[in-house]
Amino acid sequence: MKDTQYWRRKSEQCLKHSENSFEYRQLMIEALRTQINFDAYCCTLTDAHTLFSVGAVTEHSIEAIHQEIMELEYTIEDINKYEFLVRSGQHMGRLSDSTSQSFRYREVLKPNGFSDEIRAALIYQGQCYGFLTLFKRAESELPFFQDEDLALIEIVMPIMGERLKEFHHYIIEERLPTVEGEQGIVIIDKELRVLSSNTKAYELLSILRKYESLTEWQVPKPIQAICANLLADNYNTNTSLIVPIKDTGYIAIRASLMLTSLQEQQIALLINEASSREMLNFLIMAYNLTPREKEVVFEIIKGIPTKEIAYNLGISHYTVQDHLKVIFQKVNVSNRNELVWKIFSRFQLD
């Protein structure tokens, strides 16, 4: 089995030949295929806070059942759910260790010819930036994953996690073109079929589909995730998501549940360029600001002077100055005005 140094070098090679995270993940999957026998795959880039997908590389046979798998993540207690792998610290699981207990296996994977599955949370510095899922078919010569397969994936997990963090937190200087007051609106049913949309939403949906190399009828993974979560819990508040599209801009997706006059469930999606407030937390995390530095930034955005910041936070004037120096270095600015523009004002509508 190849060691950690081999996979670090392989990751660097894949990175050099990639223009975006999709190409990187595809190349890493191809590299894994030379060492592990698997029949299908899905590798998802996730938002570290919500664990929602912001884009997936998916083999076509999994694409056909991906939405069904996603819905089960939020509606049925099951083995190796992605959130459990992250929250529990287990980080990886093999389905064949407990297939008899898995609803996902009985109702979705087995009927579609799959016999086993490895799920791995791609974690770096305590945050999850993606999930790698590999599948075996029942007709395979070896229909179940072996212990050595798990050991190899364990080596690769933090290496891919570190790279996916860089891709997700790539700071995009571009803004999507927008018209003041215009809102992208889509109405879909609970099967995620588009019932109606306006031009703005259609254009942004096209960008999301292009980002994942999807056809016009396929539903982007961020929308699958946010809608599945919403339908599973009518009162869930985590129904918004920012999707960074490299060299293009940031798309904000917000979902709300509606009922027709016949009490049928529909979903209204607002799809727009991310606003300044929606971008604030995303960029603070992307620039790797500490909790205290984050507090200082919020005070600066309000226009509060340094002495008042010190009083409000219960620290000295000199400590505030020290925090400012570090914040300026991380964000690559030289003063407060530049800081406010770079992480807040530039995302306001003109």
C-alpha positions in Angstrom: 0.0 0.0 0.0 1.2 3.5 -0.9 2.2 5.7 2.1 1.3 9.2 3.1 4.2 10.8 1.2 3.2 9.1 -2.0 -0.3 10.5 -1.7 0.9 13.9 -0.9 3.0 13.9 -4.0 0.1 12.5 -6.0 -2.2 15.2 -4.6 0.3 17.9 -5.7 0.5 16.4 -9.2 -3.3 16.4 -9.5 -3.5 20.0 -8.3 -1.0 21.1 -10.9 -3.1 19.6 -13.7 -6.4 21.0 -12.3 -8.0 24.4 -13.0 -10.8 23.8 -10.4 -11.9 21.5 -7.6 -13.9 19.3 -10.0 -10.8 18.4 -12.0 -8.7 17.9 -8.9 -11.3 15.5 -7.4 -11.7 13.6 -10.7 -7.9 13.1 -11.0 -7.6 11.9 -7.3 -10.4 9.4 -7.9 -8.6 8.1 -11.0 -5.4 7.8 -8.8 -7.4 5.9 -6.2 -8.8 3.5 -8.8 -5.2 2.3 -9.5 -5.0 1.1 -5.8 -8.6 0.3 -4.9 -11.2 -1.7 -6.9 -14.5 0.2 -6.9 -17.3 0.5 -9.4 -18.8 4.0 -8.8 -18.1 7.1 -6.8 -19.2 10.5 -5.6 -16.9 13.2 -4.2 -18.7 16.2 -2.8 -17.3 19.7 -1.8 -19.2 20.8 1.2 -19.9 24.0 3.2 -18.1 23.4 6.5 -20.9 24.9 8.6 -24.0 23.2 7.2 -22.4 20.2 5.5 -24.5 21.0 2.4 -23.0 20.1 -0.9 -21.7 23.0 -3.0 -20.9 20.7 -5.9 -20.2 17.0 -6.6 -18.2 14.8 -9.0 -20.5 11.9 -9.5 -20.3 8.7 -11.6 -23.3 8.4 -13.9 -24.9 5.4 -12.2 -24.8 7.2 -8.9 -26.1 10.4 -10.5 -29.4 8.5 -11.3 -30.0 7.7 -7.6 -28.2 10.7 -5.9 -31.3 12.6 -5.1 -32.9 9.6 -3.4 -29.8 9.1 -1.4 -29.7 12.7 -0.4 -33.3 12.7 0.7 -32.6 9.7 3.0 -29.8 11.7 4.7 -32.4 14.0 6.2 -35.4 11.7 6.7 -34.2 8.2 7.9 -31.9 7.2 10.7 -29.3 5.0 9.1 -25.7 3.6 9.1 -22.8 6.0 8.5 -24.8 9.1 7.7 -22.5 11.9 6.6 -23.3 14.2 9.5 -22.8 11.4 12.0 -19.3 10.6 10.6 -18.4 14.3 11.1 -20.0 14.9 14.5 -19.0 11.6 16.1 -15.3 11.8 15.0 -15.6 8.4 13.3 -15.0 10.1 9.9 -15.2 6.9 7.9 -17.5 3.9 7.6 -17.9 0.7 5.6 -21.5 -0.3 4.8 -20.9 -4.0 4.7 -20.0 -4.0 8.4 -23.7 -3.6 9.1 -25.7 -3.8 5.8 -28.6 -5.6 7.6 -29.3 -2.5 9.6 -29.2 -0.1 6.6 -32.4 1.3 5.1 -30.3 2.9 2.4 -28.8 -0.4 1.4 -32.1 -2.3 1.3 -34.2 0.3 -0.4 -31.7 2.1 -2.8 -28.3 0.5 -3.2 -29.2 -3.2 -3.3 -32.1 -2.7 -5.8 -29.7 -0.8 -8.1 -27.0 -3.6 -7.9 -24.7 -2.1 -5.3 -23.3 -4.4 -2.6 -21.0 -2.1 -0.5 -20.1 1.5 0.2 -17.2 3.4 1.9 -18.1 6.9 3.2 -15.2 9.2 4.3 -15.4 12.7 5.7 -12.6 14.8 4.2 -11.6 16.8 7.3 -8.8 19.3 7.8 -8.1 21.1 11.1 -11.4 19.9 12.5 -13.6 21.2 9.7 -15.3 19.0 7.0 -14.8 20.2 3.4 -16.1 17.3 1.5 -17.2 13.6 1.4 -15.7 10.8 -0.6 -18.1 7.9 -1.3 -17.0 4.7 -3.1 -19.3 1.9 -4.2 -19.0 -1.8 -5.1 -21.4 -3.7 -7.4 -22.7 -7.1 -6.4 -21.4 -8.7 -9.6 -17.8 -7.6 -8.9 -15.1 -10.2 -8.3 -14.7 -8.7 -4.8 -18.1 -7.3 -3.9 -17.0 -5.9 -0.6 -14.3 -3.4 0.4 -11.4 -4.9 2.3 -9.6 -3.6 5.5 -6.6 -2.4 3.4 -9.0 -0.3 1.3 -10.1 1.5 4.5 -6.5 2.0 5.6 -5.7 3.6 2.3 -8.7 6.0 2.4 -7.7 6.9 5.9 -4.3 8.2 4.6 -6.0 10.1 1.7 -8.8 11.8 3.8 -6.8 14.6 5.4 -4.7 15.3 2.3 -7.9 15.8 0.2 -9.5 17.7 3.0 -6.7 20.2 3.0 -6.9 20.8 -0.7 -10.7 21.1 -0.7 -10.5 23.7 2.0 -8.3 25.8 -0.3 -10.7 25.4 -3.2 -13.7 26.3 -1.1 -12.0 29.3 0.4 -10.5 30.5 -2.8 -11.1 34.3 -2.6 -12.9 35.4 -5.8 -12.4 39.0 -6.6 -15.1 38.9 -9.3 -18.8 39.7 -8.8 -21.6 38.2 -10.8 -23.4 40.7 -12.9 -26.6 41.9 -11.3 -29.5 44.2 -11.9 -30.6 46.2 -8.9 -33.9 45.0 -7.5 -33.9 41.9 -9.7 -34.4 38.6 -7.8 -33.9 35.1 -9.2 -37.0 33.0 -8.4 -37.7 29.3 -9.0 -40.7 27.2 -8.0 -40.1 23.4 -7.8 -42.2 20.5 -6.5 -41.0 18.0 -3.9 -39.6 15.8 -6.6 -37.4 18.8 -7.5 -39.0 19.3 -10.9 -38.9 22.9 -12.0 -42.4 24.3 -12.3 -41.5 27.9 -13.2 -38.6 30.3 -13.0 -37.7 33.8 -14.1 -34.8 34.7 -16.4 -32.5 35.6 -13.6 -32.9 32.3 -11.9 -32.6 30.4 -15.2 -29.2 32.1 -15.9 -27.9 31.3 -12.4 -29.1 27.7 -12.6 -27.2 27.4 -15.9 -24.0 28.6 -14.1 -24.5 26.0 -11.3 -25.1 23.2 -13.8 -22.0 24.2 -15.9 -20.0 24.2 -12.6 -20.9 20.6 -12.1 -20.9 19.6 -15.8 -24.7 18.7 -15.6 -27.2 18.6 -18.4 -30.1 21.1 -18.5 -32.6 18.7 -16.8 -30.3 17.7 -13.9 -30.6 19.4 -10.5 -27.4 20.9 -9.1 -26.2 19.2 -5.9 -26.5 22.3 -3.7 -30.2 22.6 -4.5 -30.7 18.8 -3.9 -29.1 19.2 -0.5 -30.9 22.4 0.6 -34.3 21.1 -0.6 -33.9 17.6 1.0 -33.1 19.2 4.3 -36.0 21.6 4.0 -38.5 18.9 3.1 -37.3 16.7 6.0 -37.9 19.5 8.6 -40.5 22.2 7.8 -39.1 24.3 10.6 -35.4 24.0 9.9 -33.6 27.3 9.8 -30.5 26.1 7.8 -32.1 26.8 4.5 -29.5 29.1 2.9 -26.2 28.4 1.3 -23.4 30.3 -0.6 -21.8 28.5 -3.5 -18.5 29.9 -4.7 -18.0 29.5 -8.5 -14.3 29.9 -9.2 -13.4 33.0 -11.2 -17.1 33.8 -11.5 -18.5 34.9 -8.2 -20.7 33.7 -5.3 -24.3 32.4 -5.7 -26.6 32.6 -2.7 -29.4 30.0 -2.5 -32.3 30.4 -0.1 -35.3 27.9 0.1 -38.7 28.3 1.6 -41.5 25.7 1.9 -44.9 26.5 0.4 -48.3 24.8 0.3 -50.7 24.9 -2.7 -54.5 25.3 -2.2 -54.6 21.5 -2.3 -52.0 21.3 0.5 -49.3 20.0 -1.8 -45.7 20.9 -0.9 -43.7 23.2 -3.2 -40.4 24.9 -2.7 -39.6 28.5 -3.6 -35.9 29.1 -4.3 -34.3 32.5 -4.3 -31.1 32.3 -6.3 -29.0 35.5 -6.5 -25.6 37.0 -6.3 -24.5 36.8 -2.6 -25.1 40.1 -0.7 -22.6 41.8 1.5 -24.1 40.4 4.7 -24.4 36.9 3.3 -20.7 37.1 2.3 -19.4 38.4 5.6 -19.2 35.1 7.6 -18.0 33.2 4.5 -15.1 35.5 4.0 -14.2 35.7 7.7 -13.8 31.9 7.6 -12.0 32.0 4.3 -9.5 34.5 5.7 -9.0 32.3 8.7 -9.8 34.9 11.3 -10.0 33.9 14.9 -13.1 34.4 17.0 -11.6 37.5 18.6 -10.5 38.9 15.2 -14.0 38.3 14.0 -15.4 40.4 16.8 -13.0 43.2 16.0 -14.1 43.1 12.3 -17.8 43.3 13.2 -17.0 46.4 15.3 -15.1 48.0 12.5 -17.9 47.4 10.0 -20.2 49.3 12.3 -17.7 52.3 12.1 -16.8 52.1 15.8 -13.5 53.8 16.8 -10.6 51.8 18.2 -11.0 53.0 21.8 -14.7 52.1 21.8 -13.9 48.6 20.4 -11.5 48.1 23.3 -14.2 49.1 25.8 -16.9 47.0 24.1 -14.7 43.9 24.0 -13.1 44.4 27.4 -9.5 44.5 26.1 -6.9 47.2 25.9 -6.4 49.8 23.1 -3.1 48.2 22.3 -4.5 44.7 22.0 -7.1 46.0 19.5 -4.2 47.5 17.5 -2.4 44.2 17.6 -5.5 42.4 16.3 -5.8 45.0 13.5 -2.3 44.4 12.4 -2.9 40.6 12.1 -6.3 41.1 10.4 -4.8 43.5 7.8 -2.0 40.9 7.1 -4.5 38.1 6.6 -6.9 40.1 4.4 -4.0 41.8 2.6 -5.1 45.4 3.2 -3.4 48.4 4.8 -6.2 50.2 6.6 -9.7 50.0 8.0 -11.4 51.4 4.9 -9.7 48.8 2.6 -10.7 46.1 5.1 -14.4 47.1 5.1 -14.4 47.3 1.3 -12.8 43.9 0.8 -15.0 41.9 3.1 -18.2 43.8 3.0 -18.8 46.9 0.9 -17.8 45.4 -2.5 -20.7 43.0 -2.3 -23.3 45.7 -1.9 -25.5 46.5 -5.0 -24.2 49.4 -7.0 
